[in-house]
Every structure is written in structure tokens, then in C-alpha cells.
Amino acid sequence: MANIKSAKKRIGVINKKTALNRRIKENLKSVLKDYDQAMEAGDMELAAEKRTLAEKKLKQAACKHTISKEAANHKVSQITKRFNAANAAK
């Protein structure tokens, strides 16, 4: 445990940031899961809505430095590629 006052304050800040990052990541996982379920169901209109929401949430998480920008861009690319392939198959 920290003895110095500033170190104690930093522990509080770290705990707040950790909680925020955890909430953002859990929300992101649920959004991506909803997108996957829409794709498996074959509902392309719903999948399109979920894809745009997933892209938005990924970009927001990257801006908050919860995930890296490269990881966000990679995930956006993968979900878009999967969506386009499913559209082309129909």
C-alpha cells in the first residue's frame, strides 16, 4: 500500500480509469456479439445497423485509448469484410 499522499491519489485515479475501461470493453463485446448474432441469423438489415454501431463503438474506444487504433481498425475491417461477403453471397 502506498504511503505517500500523491501515490494514494494516483491509486484512486487508476481504479476509476480501470473501471471505465472495463465498462467500455464490456459494452464493446456486447455490441460485437449482437452483430455476430445478426449475421448468423441472416438478417442483413439488422446486421447493417449493428455493424455501424459496432464501428462507432470501436472508434470511440480507440479515441479513449481503451484499445489501440490499430486494433479498432482491424476489427472494423474484419466485420466489414464479413458483411460484404455475406451480401455478395445473397
C-alpha positions in Angstrom: 0.0 0.0 0.0 1.2 3.5 -0.8 2.5 5.7 2.0 2.8 9.0 0.1 -0.3 11.1 -0.4 0.2 11.6 -4.1 0.6 7.9 -4.6 -2.6 7.3 -2.7 -4.4 9.7 -5.0 -3.0 8.0 -8.1 -4.3 4.7 -6.9 -7.8 6.2 -6.8 -7.3 7.6 -10.3 -6.1 4.3 -11.6 -9.1 2.5 -10.1 -11.5 4.9 -11.8 -9.8 4.5 -15.1 -9.8 0.8 -14.8 -13.5 0.7 -14.1 -14.2 3.0 -17.1 -12.1 0.9 -19.4 -13.8 -2.3 -18.1 -17.2 -0.8 -18.8 -16.2 0.3 -22.3 -14.8 -3.1 -23.2 -17.8 -5.0 -21.8 -20.1 -2.7 -23.9 -18.0 -3.3 -26.9 -18.1 -7.0 -26.5 -21.9 -7.0 -26.3 -22.2 -4.8 -29.4 -19.9 -7.2 -31.4 -21.9 -10.2 -30.0 -25.1 -8.6 -31.2 -23.6 -8.1 -34.7 -22.5 -11.7 -34.8 -25.9 -12.9 -33.8 -27.5 -10.8 -36.6 -25.0 -12.2 -39.1 -25.7 -15.8 -38.1 -29.5 -15.1 -38.3 -29.0 -13.8 -41.9 -30.9 -10.6 -41.2 -28.8 -8.2 -43.3 -30.8 -5.1 -42.5 -30.3 -5.6 -38.7 -26.7 -6.6 -39.3 -26.1 -3.4 -41.2 -27.4 -1.4 -38.3 -25.3 -3.4 -35.8 -22.2 -3.0 -38.0 -22.5 0.8 -38.0 -23.0 0.8 -34.2 -20.0 -1.6 -33.8 -17.8 0.7 -35.9 -18.9 3.7 -33.9 -18.2 2.0 -30.6 -14.8 0.7 -31.8 -13.7 4.1 -32.9 -14.9 5.6 -29.6 -12.9 3.0 -27.6 -9.8 3.8 -29.7 -10.2 7.5 -29.1 -10.4 6.9 -25.3 -7.2 4.7 -25.6 -9.1 1.7 -24.2 -8.0 -0.3 -27.2 -5.4 0.7 -29.8 -6.3 2.4 -33.0 -4.8 -0.4 -35.0 -6.9 -3.0 -33.2 -10.0 -0.9 -33.7 -9.3 -0.5 -37.5 -8.5 -4.2 -37.8 -11.8 -5.2 -36.1 -13.8 -2.7 -38.3 -12.1 -4.1 -41.4 -12.9 -7.7 -40.4 -16.6 -7.0 -39.6 -17.0 -5.0 -42.9 -15.3 -7.8 -44.9 -17.6 -10.4 -43.4 -20.7 -8.2 -44.0 -19.7 -7.6 -47.6 -19.0 -11.3 -48.2 -22.4 -12.2 -46.8 -24.1 -9.6 -49.0 -22.3 -10.9 -52.1 -23.4 -14.4 -51.4 -27.1 -13.5 -51.4 
